[in-house]
Structures are given as C-alpha cells and as structure tokens.
Amino acid sequence: MTTTIDGSNSVTINSGAILGITSGTVKDTSTGATSYDFTGIPSWVKRITVMLNTVSLSAASSILVQLGTGSTPTYATSGYVGGGARFGASSVSSATFTTGFGLYNSTAAASVNGNIIITNLSGNIWTASGVCGENSGEFVCIGGGSVTLGAVLTAVRITSNGADTFDLGSINILYE
C-alpha cells in the first residue's frame, strides 16, 4: 500500500499527530522595508525555520527575528537572552541580543545566506540557533538564544537591531 502525504494532510500514529512541513510565501527583501512579518502560524507549531537568501541591510545592523502573539500580533521586543558572533580569517566580533534572536553582522551592505531555527522547548518557551555565511565568502555569523512569550506564538518578524532598511535578497519560513 502506498500513501502520499503532503503539507495539507496529517496522519495519526500511536495517538500522536505527524504533520507536514508548511512553507510561507517568499518575501522580496529589496523593497526598503524595515521589517517583514509572517502571521497566522498555527498553535500546534513546534519548529520554525527562517531562511535567508542574499539578505542585506542598508547599514551595519544585525538581522533580528522577533516572535509575535495574538491574532493581530504583538511582537516581543524584550526578554530575549542570547548573543551572536561573526568570524572571519583574521577577526572575531560578538554582540548580546535582548530584543530578538540575532545574527551578528558588523559590516554595512554585507549580504547573508543561511537559516535561523526556532524551536518550542515547552509551553511558551522558545529557543533559537542560527548560522549564515556572507556572500563575500570570508565571514560566518552565528546566533542563539531563548525567550518566554506571554501567550501562544502566532507570528514571526524579521527586522534589524537598528533603524536600517532591507535592500537585497529574499526570505521565507517553514513551520512544522
């Protein structure tokens, strides 16, 4: 017997639901916006992957991911515990992030590719880890942290830790 399962179906095995991976809609990050939101994330989601393709900011801010709650999302802008670093052939730099999950960048107009994986530890506690490489090929950036939300996660925002605008690339999310 062969059964095909796509992201719109679920299967129950031993009383536990196994659900497919759902993709968001790709967002063009060359538009000059300061943030991009993915809303309507179902309450059963346990893992979210944020994907970055040649994403660049207009200045040397770092890319941040903030988590939102509610039907008209309110994004948590405090309570994050974590940090990030940027490694190169001859330099290492780092930063602490308290307003979101961050991928540290210290260079203006550097474009990055990579993923930030956000997972549900328990209840409203979320952890994250991320890795990216710069298009120059010389630098790698990493980040990680945790946050406890006041309610169930419903949204993800990709923004920066400054007032910079996005000027290149594309982003999307997967959730499961």
N, CA and C atoms as an extended XYZ file, in Angstrom:
528
Properties=species:S:1:pos:R:3:atomname:S:1:resname:S:1:resid:I:1 pbc="F F F"
N         0.840       -1.182        0.000 N   MET     1
C         0.000        0.000        0.000 CA  MET     1
C         0.885        1.244        0.000 C   MET     1
N         0.555        2.223       -0.822 N   THR     2
C         1.277        3.479       -0.896 CA  THR     2
C         0.340        4.611       -0.522 C   THR     2
N         0.795        5.486        0.374 N   THR     3
C         0.010        6.649        0.771 CA  THR     3
C         0.865        7.889        0.571 C   THR     3
N         0.320        8.865       -0.117 N   THR     4
C         1.024       10.130       -0.334 CA  THR     4
C         0.541       11.131        0.702 C   THR     4
N         1.504       11.789        1.366 N   ILE     5
C         1.177       12.780        2.384 CA  ILE     5
C         1.842       14.090        1.983 C   ILE     5
N         1.052       15.145        1.864 N   ASP     6
C         1.648       16.453        1.612 CA  ASP     6
C         1.379       17.350        2.818 C   ASP     6
N         1.777       18.609        2.737 N   GLY     7
C         1.667       19.524        3.869 CA  GLY     7
C         0.250       19.801        4.324 C   GLY     7
N        -0.750       19.447        3.514 N   SER     8
C        -2.129       19.721        3.910 CA  SER     8
C        -2.794       18.532        4.599 C   SER     8
N        -2.110       17.402        4.703 N   ASN     9
C        -2.669       16.209        5.333 CA  ASN     9
C        -1.957       15.911        6.641 C   ASN     9
N        -2.594       15.129        7.481 N   SER    10
C        -1.936       14.649        8.685 CA  SER    10
C        -2.246       13.171        8.850 C   SER    10
N        -1.375       12.510        9.579 N   VAL    11
C        -1.515       11.089        9.852 CA  VAL    11
C        -1.381       10.918       11.348 C   VAL    11
N        -2.179       10.058       11.929 N   THR    12
C        -2.057        9.788       13.352 CA  THR    12
C        -1.415        8.422       13.528 C   THR    12
N        -0.312        8.408       14.267 N   ILE    13
C         0.401        7.171       14.567 CA  ILE    13
C         0.563        7.100       16.074 C   ILE    13
N         0.072        6.023       16.676 N   ASN    14
C         0.183        5.845       18.128 CA  ASN    14
C        -0.328        7.062       18.895 C   ASN    14
N        -1.451        7.609       18.479 N   SER    15
C        -2.126        8.728       19.134 CA  SER    15
C        -1.383       10.050       19.053 C   SER    15
N        -0.302       10.134       18.268 N   GLY    16
C         0.412       11.394       18.095 CA  GLY    16
C         0.284       11.853       16.660 C   GLY    16
N        -0.022       13.122       16.445 N   ALA    17
C        -0.185       13.623       15.081 CA  ALA    17
C         1.176       13.908       14.466 C   ALA    17
N         1.341       13.511       13.243 N   ILE    18
C         2.527       13.841       12.471 CA  ILE    18
C         2.056       14.742       11.343 C   ILE    18
N         2.545       15.948       11.318 N   LEU    19
C         2.084       16.923       10.346 CA  LEU    19
C         3.204       17.259        9.372 C   LEU    19
N         2.838       17.653        8.183 N   GLY    20
C         3.812       18.013        7.165 CA  GLY    20
C         4.466       19.353        7.450 C   GLY    20
N         5.454       19.676        6.632 N   ILE    21
C         6.139       20.959        6.715 CA  ILE    21
C         5.374       21.942        5.830 C   ILE    21
N         5.084       23.121        6.369 N   THR    22
C         4.352       24.137        5.630 CA  THR    22
C         5.287       25.291        5.309 C   THR    22
N         5.247       25.739        4.062 N   SER    23
C         6.071       26.855        3.620 CA  SER    23
C         5.255       28.132        3.621 C   SER    23
N         5.883       29.218        4.047 N   GLY    24
C         5.266       30.529        3.926 CA  GLY    24
C         5.382       30.998        2.480 C   GLY    24
N         5.129       32.261        2.255 N   THR    25
C         5.283       32.864        0.929 CA  THR    25
C         6.564       33.680        0.924 C   THR    25
N         7.397       33.470       -0.079 N   VAL    26
C         8.677       34.183       -0.186 CA  VAL    26
C         8.423       35.686       -0.213 C   VAL    26
N         9.237       36.415        0.545 N   LYS    27
C         9.147       37.874        0.571 CA  LYS    27
C        10.429       38.464       -0.006 C   LYS    27
N        10.267       39.406       -0.913 N   ASP    28
C        11.378       40.130       -1.533 CA  ASP    28
C        11.891       41.164       -0.529 C   ASP    28
N        13.150       41.036       -0.124 N   THR    29
C        13.701       41.961        0.876 CA  THR    29
C        14.549       43.074        0.249 C   THR    29
N        14.287       43.384       -1.004 N   SER    30
C        14.994       44.503       -1.636 CA  SER    30
C        14.119       45.748       -1.700 C   SER    30
N        13.012       45.756       -0.955 N   THR    31
C        11.996       46.805       -1.075 CA  THR    31
C        12.233       48.040       -0.206 C   THR    31
N        13.226       48.004        0.674 N   GLY    32
C        13.465       49.149        1.539 CA  GLY    32
C        12.650       49.154        2.819 C   GLY    32
N        11.959       48.058        3.113 N   ALA    33
C        11.179       47.972        4.351 CA  ALA    33
C        12.103       47.759        5.550 C   ALA    33
N        11.593       48.042        6.748 N   THR    34
C        12.375       47.825        7.968 CA  THR    34
C        12.070       46.486        8.616 C   THR    34
N        10.975       45.820        8.188 N   SER    35
C        10.651       44.505        8.734 CA  SER    35
C         9.707       43.759        7.796 C   SER    35
N         9.677       42.433        7.974 N   TYR    36
C         8.801       41.551        7.205 CA  TYR    36
C         8.155       40.575        8.178 C   TYR    36
N         6.824       40.434        8.086 N   ASP    37
C         6.074       39.611        9.031 CA  ASP    37
C         5.493       38.370        8.361 C   ASP    37
N         5.521       37.270        9.107 N   PHE    38
C         4.835       36.036        8.731 CA  PHE    38
C         3.828       35.784        9.845 C   PHE    38
N         2.544       35.862        9.519 N   THR    39
C         1.484       35.759       10.525 CA  THR    39
C         0.651       34.498       10.293 C   THR    39
N        -0.269       34.250       11.206 N   GLY    40
C        -1.171       33.111       11.069 CA  GLY    40
C        -0.527       31.766       11.325 C   GLY    40
N         0.542       31.744       12.117 N   ILE    41
C         1.205       30.481       12.431 CA  ILE    41
C         0.313       29.701       13.404 C   ILE    41
N        -0.026       28.448       13.073 N   PRO    42
C        -0.934       27.657       13.924 CA  PRO    42
C        -0.350       27.360       15.315 C   PRO    42
N        -1.231       27.153       16.286 N   SER    43
C        -0.818       26.931       17.669 CA  SER    43
C        -0.066       25.616       17.869 C   SER    43
N        -0.214       24.654       16.968 N   TRP    44
C         0.445       23.355       17.113 CA  TRP    44
C         1.913       23.364       16.666 C   TRP    44
N         2.374       24.447       16.086 N   VAL    45
C         3.737       24.513       15.546 CA  VAL    45
C         4.768       24.362       16.658 C   VAL    45
N         5.781       23.536       16.398 N   LYS    46
C         6.867       23.303       17.354 CA  LYS    46
C         8.233       23.756       16.829 C   LYS    46
N         8.343       23.949       15.499 N   ARG    47
C         9.628       24.392       14.932 CA  ARG    47
C         9.375       25.299       13.735 C   ARG    47
N        10.130       26.390       13.684 N   ILE    48
C        10.057       27.345       12.577 CA  ILE    48
C        11.469       27.549       12.049 C   ILE    48
N        11.625       27.478       10.749 N   THR    49
C        12.910       27.753       10.118 CA  THR    49
C        12.774       29.030        9.305 C   THR    49
N        13.595       30.030        9.616 N   VAL    50
C        13.654       31.270        8.843 CA  VAL    50
C        14.810       31.121        7.868 C   VAL    50
N        14.529       31.286        6.581 N   MET    51
C        15.541       31.112        5.537 CA  MET    51
C        15.907       32.460        4.934 C   MET    51
N        17.205       32.721        4.821 N   LEU    52
C        17.717       33.990        4.303 CA  LEU    52
C        18.497       33.731        3.015 C   LEU    52
N        18.137       34.439        1.946 N   ASN    53
C        18.835       34.309        0.672 CA  ASN    53
C        19.362       35.672        0.249 C   ASN    53
N        20.668       35.855        0.349 N   THR    54
C        21.339       37.096       -0.056 CA  THR    54
C        20.676       38.326        0.576 C   THR    54
N        20.363       38.241        1.861 N   VAL    55
C        19.679       39.322        2.568 CA  VAL    55
C        20.702       40.355        3.030 C   VAL    55
N        20.386       41.610        2.770 N   SER    56
C        21.287       42.697        3.122 CA  SER    56
C        20.506       43.837        3.755 C   SER    56
N        21.161       44.521        4.691 N   LEU    57
C        20.619       45.730        5.304 CA  LEU    57
C        21.401       46.937        4.796 C   LEU    57
N        20.794       48.111        4.894 N   SER    58
C        21.398       49.330        4.354 CA  SER    58
C        22.603       49.824        5.146 C   SER    58
N        22.791       49.342        6.359 N   ALA    59
C        23.945       49.727        7.185 CA  ALA    59
C        24.365       48.518        8.009 C   ALA    59
N        25.182       48.740        9.018 N   ALA    60
C        25.815       47.637        9.744 CA  ALA    60
C        25.012       47.070       10.904 C   ALA    60
N        23.697       47.106       10.831 N   SER    61
C        22.876       46.470       11.860 CA  SER    61
C        22.883       44.961       11.674 C   SER    61
N        22.426       44.249       12.689 N   SER    62
C        22.303       42.795       12.626 CA  SER    62
C        20.860       42.415       12.334 C   SER    62
N        20.665       41.278       11.693 N   ILE    63
C        19.330       40.763       11.418 CA  ILE    63
C        18.769       40.169       12.705 C   ILE    63
N        17.525       40.526       13.023 N   LEU    64
C        16.841       40.017       14.212 CA  LEU    64
C        15.563       39.300       13.812 C   LEU    64
N        15.210       38.281       14.576 N   VAL    65
C        13.925       37.614       14.448 CA  VAL    65
C        13.188       37.830       15.763 C   VAL    65
N        11.969       38.376       15.675 N   GLN    66
C        11.135       38.594       16.854 CA  GLN    66
C         9.875       37.745       16.737 C   GLN    66
N         9.411       37.228       17.861 N   LEU    67
C         8.240       36.365       17.888 CA  LEU    67
C         7.013       37.148       18.334 C   LEU    67
N         5.861       36.836       17.709 N   GLY    68
C         4.633       37.558       17.999 CA  GLY    68
C         3.538       36.656       18.524 C   GLY    68
N         2.591       37.264       19.236 N   THR    69
C         1.439       36.544       19.789 CA  THR    69
C         0.164       37.310       19.448 C   THR    69
N        -0.948       36.588       19.384 N   GLY    70
C        -2.248       37.204       19.164 CA  GLY    70
C        -2.665       37.223       17.708 C   GLY    70
N        -3.972       37.444       17.474 N   SER    71
C        -4.499       37.447       16.113 CA  SER    71
C        -4.053       38.682       15.331 C   SER    71
N        -3.922       39.807       15.996 N   THR    72
C        -3.236       40.976       15.442 CA  THR    72
C        -1.940       41.033       16.232 C   THR    72
N        -0.869       40.430       15.683 N   PRO    73
C         0.312       40.142       16.504 CA  PRO    73
C         0.927       41.344       17.218 C   PRO    73
N         1.289       41.084       18.464 N   THR    74
C         2.143       41.960       19.241 CA  THR    74
C         3.479       41.249       19.315 C   THR    74
N         4.543       41.910       18.878 N   TYR    75
C         5.858       41.274       18.813 CA  TYR    75
C         6.644       41.541       20.093 C   TYR    75
N         7.212       40.479       20.638 N   ALA    76
C         8.049       40.608       21.836 CA  ALA    76
C         9.329       41.343       21.445 C   ALA    76
N         9.601       42.453       22.126 N   THR    77
C        10.806       43.246       21.844 CA  THR    77
C        11.739       43.292       23.046 C   THR    77
N        11.478       42.435       24.024 N   SER    78
C        12.355       42.324       25.187 CA  SER    78
C        12.248       40.902       25.720 C   SER    78
N        13.137       40.563       26.645 N   GLY    79
C        13.087       39.252       27.271 CA  GLY    79
C        13.919       38.181       26.590 C   GLY    79
N        14.534       38.519       25.479 N   TYR    80
C        15.392       37.549       24.792 CA  TYR    80
C        16.733       37.471       25.515 C   TYR    80
N        17.257       36.273       25.631 N   VAL    81
C        18.567       36.052       26.235 CA  VAL    81
C        19.408       35.348       25.188 C   VAL    81
N        20.498       35.962       24.779 N   GLY    82
C        21.333       35.311       23.779 CA  GLY    82
C        22.346       36.263       23.177 C   GLY    82
N        23.060       35.756       22.197 N   GLY    83
C        24.081       36.557       21.555 CA  GLY    83
C        24.428       36.010       20.198 C   GLY    83
N        25.388       36.652       19.594 N   GLY    84
C        25.835       36.236       18.279 CA  GLY    84
C        27.282       36.616       18.072 C   GLY    84
N        27.878       36.066       17.024 N   ALA    85
C        29.274       36.364       16.711 CA  ALA    85
C        29.467       36.316       15.204 C   ALA    85
N        30.529       36.972       14.761 N   ARG    86
C        30.928       36.994       13.350 CA  ARG    86
C        32.389       36.597       13.296 C   ARG    86
N        32.661       35.551       12.520 N   PHE    87
C        34.010       35.006       12.426 CA  PHE    87
C        34.558       35.218       11.028 C   PHE    87
N        35.811       35.651       10.955 N   GLY    88
C        36.495       35.803        9.678 CA  GLY    88
C        37.905       35.270        9.785 C   GLY    88
N        38.638       35.358        8.701 N   ALA    89
C        40.002       34.840        8.662 CA  ALA    89
C        40.906       35.505        9.694 C   ALA    89
N        40.681       36.796        9.948 N   SER    90
C        41.571       37.494       10.870 CA  SER    90
C        40.830       38.273       11.952 C   SER    90
N        39.528       38.029       12.111 N   SER    91
C        38.804       38.788       13.129 CA  SER    91
C        37.620       38.005       13.671 C   SER    91
N        37.294       38.322       14.917 N   VAL    92
C        36.093       37.786       15.567 CA  VAL    92
C        35.449       38.951       16.302 C   VAL    92
N        34.141       39.097       16.159 N   SER    93
C        33.418       40.118       16.913 CA  SER    93
C        32.112       39.498       17.404 C   SER    93
N        31.544       40.077       18.455 N   SER    94
C        30.344       39.476       19.035 CA  SER    94
C        29.418       40.556       19.594 C   SER    94
N        28.182       40.144       19.886 N   ALA    95
C        27.182       41.059       20.433 CA  ALA    95
C        26.190       40.281       21.278 C   ALA    95
N        25.543       40.978       22.219 N   THR    96
C        24.456       40.430       23.008 CA  THR    96
C        23.152       40.919       22.398 C   THR    96
N        22.144       40.023       22.315 N   PHE    97
C        20.840       40.394       21.769 CA  PHE    97
C        19.766       40.204       22.833 C   PHE    97
N        19.015       41.269       23.128 N   THR    98
C        17.937       41.200       24.115 CA  THR    98
C        16.579       41.571       23.518 C   THR    98
N        16.551       42.031       22.260 N   THR    99
C        15.306       42.463       21.628 CA  THR    99
C        14.848       41.507       20.523 C   THR    99
N        15.558       40.387       20.341 N   GLY   100
C        15.210       39.393       19.334 CA  GLY   100
C        16.328       38.382       19.211 C   GLY   100
N        16.094       37.349       18.419 N   PHE   101
C        17.145       36.387       18.097 CA  PHE   101
C        17.983       37.003       16.983 C   PHE   101
N        19.281       37.152       17.204 N   GLY   102
C        20.103       37.882       16.247 CA  GLY   102
C        21.182       37.067       15.568 C   GLY   102
N        21.478       37.483       14.326 N   LEU   103
C        22.657       37.016       13.599 CA  LEU   103
C        23.568       38.226       13.501 C   LEU   103
N        24.706       38.172       14.169 N   TYR   104
C        25.574       39.341       14.288 CA  TYR   104
C        26.253       39.675       12.971 C   TYR   104
N        26.210       40.961       12.634 N   ASN   105
C        26.890       41.475       11.449 CA  ASN   105
C        27.498       42.813       11.833 C   ASN   105
N        28.724       43.052       11.446 N   SER   106
C        29.350       44.330       11.786 CA  SER   106
C        29.795       45.075       10.545 C   SER   106
N        29.303       44.688        9.385 N   THR   107
C        29.719       45.311        8.137 CA  THR   107
C        28.509       45.809        7.366 C   THR   107
N        28.559       47.053        6.943 N   ALA   108
C        27.475       47.597        6.121 CA  ALA   108
C        27.432       46.884        4.786 C   ALA   108
N        26.218       46.671        4.318 N   ALA   109
C        25.948       46.114        2.985 CA  ALA   109
C        26.448       44.688        2.787 C   ALA   109
N        26.737       43.967        3.854 N   ALA   110
C        27.090       42.550        3.705 CA  ALA   110
C        25.807       41.769        3.490 C   ALA   110
N        25.771       40.917        2.494 N   SER   111
C        24.584       40.099        2.274 CA  SER   111
C        24.851       38.691        2.795 C   SER   111
N        23.826       38.101        3.427 N   VAL   112
C        23.992       36.821        4.103 CA  VAL   112
C        23.000       35.779        3.595 C   VAL   112
N        23.408       34.524        3.731 N   ASN   113
C        22.599       33.373        3.374 CA  ASN   113
C        22.647       32.406        4.541 C   ASN   113
N        21.511       31.846        4.913 N   GLY   114
C        21.518       30.869        5.993 CA  GLY   114
C        20.138       30.672        6.583 C   GLY   114
N        20.115       30.076        7.779 N   ASN   115
C        18.864       29.728        8.447 CA  ASN   115
C        18.929       30.071        9.930 C   ASN   115
N        17.764       30.404       10.463 N   ILE   116
C        17.583       30.529       11.904 CA  ILE   116
C        16.476       29.536       12.257 C   ILE   116
N        16.775       28.606       13.148 N   ILE   117
C        15.809       27.575       13.541 CA  ILE   117
C        15.310       27.887       14.939 C   ILE   117
N        13.985       28.008       15.054 N   ILE   118
C        13.338       28.375       16.307 CA  ILE   118
C        12.507       27.174       16.750 C   ILE   118
N        12.723       26.717       17.983 N   THR   119
C        12.034       25.521       18.450 CA  THR   119
C        11.337       25.777       19.787 C   THR   119
N        10.224       25.069       19.969 N   ASN   120
C         9.442       25.187       21.192 CA  ASN   120
C         9.981       24.212       22.231 C   ASN   120
N        10.493       24.733       23.326 N   LEU   121
C        11.011       23.894       24.401 CA  LEU   121
C         9.860       23.293       25.208 C   LEU   121
N         8.911       24.153       25.601 N   SER   122
C         7.748       23.726       26.387 CA  SER   122
C         6.861       24.946       26.568 C   SER   122
N         5.542       24.760       26.488 N   GLY   123
C         4.637       25.889       26.699 CA  GLY   123
C         4.958       27.032       25.760 C   GLY   123
N         5.273       28.202       26.321 N   ASN   124
C         5.592       29.381       25.522 CA  ASN   124
C         7.079       29.716       25.536 C   ASN   124
N         7.921       28.730       25.846 N   ILE   125
C         9.374       28.918       25.861 CA  ILE   125
C         9.927       28.498       24.507 C   ILE   125
N        10.637       29.421       23.852 N   TRP   126
C        11.203       29.179       22.522 CA  TRP   126
C        12.714       29.396       22.547 C   TRP   126
N        13.426       28.542       21.845 N   THR   127
C        14.875       28.679       21.702 CA  THR   127
C        15.204       28.843       20.226 C   THR   127
N        16.377       29.393       19.934 N   ALA   128
C        16.764       29.610       18.540 CA  ALA   128
C        18.256       29.399       18.364 C   ALA   128
N        18.625       28.972       17.172 N   SER   129
C        20.025       28.926       16.759 CA  SER   129
C        20.073       29.271       15.292 C   SER   129
N        21.100       29.994       14.900 N   GLY   130
C        21.205       30.409       13.506 CA  GLY   130
C        22.629       30.431       13.023 C   GLY   130
N        22.791       30.182       11.732 N   VAL   131
C        24.101       30.223       11.080 CA  VAL   131
C        23.919       30.865        9.714 C   VAL   131
N        24.836       31.735        9.342 N   CYS   132
C        24.801       32.307        7.999 CA  CYS   132
C        26.225       32.518        7.501 C   CYS   132
N        26.342       32.590        6.210 N   GLY   133
C        27.600       32.932        5.562 CA  GLY   133
C        27.398       34.182        4.736 C   GLY   133
N        28.396       35.056        4.731 N   GLU   134
C        28.303       36.257        3.918 CA  GLU   134
C        28.669       35.926        2.475 C   GLU   134
N        28.094       36.670        1.548 N   ASN   135
C        28.369       36.419        0.130 CA  ASN   135
C        29.836       36.586       -0.227 C   ASN   135
N        30.567       37.368        0.556 N   SER   136
C        31.993       37.545        0.288 CA  SER   136
C        32.751       36.231        0.476 C   SER   136
N        32.132       35.302        1.232 N   GLY   137
C        32.770       34.016        1.495 CA  GLY   137
C        33.771       34.060        2.628 C   GLY   137
N        34.086       35.256        3.120 N   GLU   138
C        35.114       35.382        4.153 CA  GLU   138
C        34.568       35.244        5.571 C   GLU   138
N        33.293       35.554        5.785 N   PHE   139
C        32.763       35.610        7.142 CA  PHE   139
C        31.589       34.662        7.346 C   PHE   139
N        31.481       34.170        8.583 N   VAL   140
C        30.363       33.350        9.022 CA  VAL   140
C        29.765       34.038       10.241 C   VAL   140
N        28.434       34.096       10.334 N   CYS   141
C        27.803       34.678       11.508 CA  CYS   141
C        26.908       33.629       12.164 C   CYS   141
N        26.855       33.689       13.499 N   ILE   142
C        26.048       32.738       14.263 CA  ILE   142
C        25.260       33.493       15.326 C   ILE   142
N        24.246       32.842       15.863 N   GLY   143
C        23.480       33.431       16.951 CA  GLY   143
C        22.652       32.360       17.637 C   GLY   143
N        22.237       32.649       18.848 N   GLY   144
C        21.400       31.717       19.592 CA  GLY   144
C        20.804       32.402       20.792 C   GLY   144
N        19.724       31.814       21.315 N   GLY   145
C        19.110       32.394       22.491 CA  GLY   145
C        17.800       31.733       22.846 C   GLY   145
N        17.086       32.357       23.784 N   SER   146
C        15.771       31.868       24.200 CA  SER   146
C        14.902       33.045       24.628 C   SER   146
N        13.583       32.794       24.649 N   VAL   147
C        12.623       33.792       25.105 CA  VAL   147
C        11.389       33.051       25.608 C   VAL   147
N        10.748       33.611       26.630 N   THR   148
C         9.467       33.099       27.107 CA  THR   148
C         8.404       34.116       26.740 C   THR   148
N         7.451       33.682       25.922 N   LEU   149
C         6.363       34.556       25.487 CA  LEU   149
C         5.241       34.558       26.510 C   LEU   149
N         4.406       35.600       26.480 N   GLY   150
C         3.273       35.697       27.383 CA  GLY   150
C         2.044       34.945       26.901 C   GLY   150
N         2.083       34.456       25.657 N   ALA   151
C         0.950       33.731       25.073 CA  ALA   151
C         1.488       32.842       23.944 C   ALA   151
N         0.588       32.155       23.269 N   VAL   152
C         0.953       31.237       22.190 CA  VAL   152
C         1.509       32.014       20.998 C   VAL   152
N         2.604       31.522       20.434 N   LEU   153
C         3.229       32.131       19.257 CA  LEU   153
C         2.282       32.054       18.057 C   LEU   153
N         2.127       33.168       17.344 N   THR   154
C         1.293       33.208       16.134 CA  THR   154
C         1.981       33.860       14.949 C   THR   154
N         3.171       34.482       15.183 N   ALA   155
C         3.801       35.252       14.116 CA  ALA   155
C         5.311       35.350       14.322 C   ALA   155
N         6.005       35.613       13.218 N   VAL   156
C         7.450       35.826       13.225 CA  VAL   156
C         7.740       37.088       12.415 C   VAL   156
N         8.592       37.956       12.965 N   ARG   157
C         9.014       39.180       12.271 CA  ARG   157
C        10.516       39.116       12.032 C   ARG   157
N        10.941       39.452       10.824 N   ILE   158
C        12.359       39.581       10.510 CA  ILE   158
C        12.622       41.077       10.387 C   ILE   158
N        13.560       41.580       11.192 N   THR   159
C        13.850       43.007       11.247 CA  THR   159
C        15.342       43.189       11.517 C   THR   159
N        15.743       44.328       12.053 N   SER   160
C        17.144       44.553       12.418 CA  SER   160
C        17.215       45.131       13.819 C   SER   160
N        18.414       45.184       14.369 N   ASN   161
C        18.576       45.774       15.697 CA  ASN   161
C        18.881       47.270       15.603 C   ASN   161
N        18.622       47.852       14.446 N   GLY   162
C        18.784       49.293       14.235 CA  GLY   162
C        17.595       49.805       13.443 C   GLY   162
N        17.771       50.951       12.824 N   ALA   163
C        16.699       51.536       12.008 CA  ALA   163
C        16.942       51.295       10.523 C   ALA   163
N        17.816       50.358       10.204 N   ASP   164
C        18.194       50.118        8.817 CA  ASP   164
C        17.064       49.501        8.011 C   ASP   164
N        17.148       49.643        6.713 N   THR   165
C        16.181       49.046        5.803 CA  THR   165
C        16.825       47.874        5.069 C   THR   165
N        15.993       46.945        4.644 N   PHE   166
C        16.472       45.826        3.840 CA  PHE   166
C        16.630       46.312        2.395 C   PHE   166
N        17.719       45.899        1.743 N   ASP   167
C        17.963       46.392        0.389 CA  ASP   167
C        18.365       45.320       -0.622 C   ASP   167
N        18.281       44.037       -0.241 N   LEU   168
C        18.651       42.974       -1.171 CA  LEU   168
C        18.124       41.642       -0.630 C   LEU   168
N        17.811       40.713       -1.512 N   GLY   169
C        17.544       39.332       -1.119 CA  GLY   169
C        16.093       38.950       -0.983 C   GLY   169
N        15.897       37.784       -0.331 N   SER   170
C        14.563       37.256       -0.093 CA  SER   170
C        14.582       36.390        1.163 C   SER   170
N        13.409       36.251        1.784 N   ILE   171
C        13.257       35.443        2.991 CA  ILE   171
C        11.991       34.603        2.886 C   ILE   171
N        11.973       33.541        3.648 N   ASN   172
C        10.769       32.730        3.775 CA  ASN   172
C        10.868       31.953        5.079 C   ASN   172
N         9.764       31.322        5.459 N   ILE   173
C         9.778       30.453        6.635 CA  ILE   173
C         9.189       29.089        6.267 C   ILE   173
N         9.584       28.093        7.035 N   LEU   174
C         8.949       26.781        7.046 CA  LEU   174
C         8.488       26.580        8.471 C   LEU   174
N         7.321       25.958        8.655 N   TYR   175
C         6.939       25.592       10.020 CA  TYR   175
C         6.371       24.195       10.053 C   TYR   175
N         6.582       23.577       11.218 N   GLU   176
C         6.142       22.195       11.406 CA  GLU   176
C         5.830       21.958       12.869 C   GLU   176
